[in-house]
């Protein structure tokens, strides 16, 4: 190889390296752009959802619902009925059956267990 062909080879190698590097940077930047666009779409949908929630929280039906649930208020023409709690759920069942007494001594039961 002559000196000129060596320089030409190194120049082509350098150009290939720089072109490959710029292609790789372009790929990563396009990937970041796609990810950011997906994030923007998600955030826009979150904004729409939150605006709908804010609009609901400003309605009178939400205020009435919260007043009834948290403060115990009622509408003027509304009748409130209070039912007693089920007491059967609160009670613990008393043991009805007593423990059955074993008439055979324990050492005898062990003897039967090992010998049979």
SULLIN-V59489 format. One line per field, one symbol per residue. ss: DSSP state (h for helix, s for strand, l for the rest). psi: psi as a letter, one per 30 degrees, with the letter a starting at -180 (. if undefined). burial: # if it has 9 or more other ideal C-beta (glycine too) atoms within 8 Angstrom, else .. A space follows every 10 residues. Layout:
# SULLIN-V59489
ss=???
psi=???
burial=???
This chain:
# SULLIN-V59489
ss=llhhhhhhhh hhhhhhhhhh hhhhhhhhhh hhhhhhhhhh hhhhhhhhhh hhhhhhhllh hhhhhhhhhh hlllllllll llllllhhhh llllllllll lllllhhhhh hhhhhl
psi=kleeeeeeee eeeeeeeeee eeeeeeeeee eeeeeeeeee eeeeeeeeee eeeeeeffle eeeeeeeeee fglllegkkk kkklljffff kkkkkeklkk kkfkleeeee eeeff.
burial=.....#..#. .......... .......... .......... .......... .......... .#.#.###.. .......... .......... .......... ........#. ......
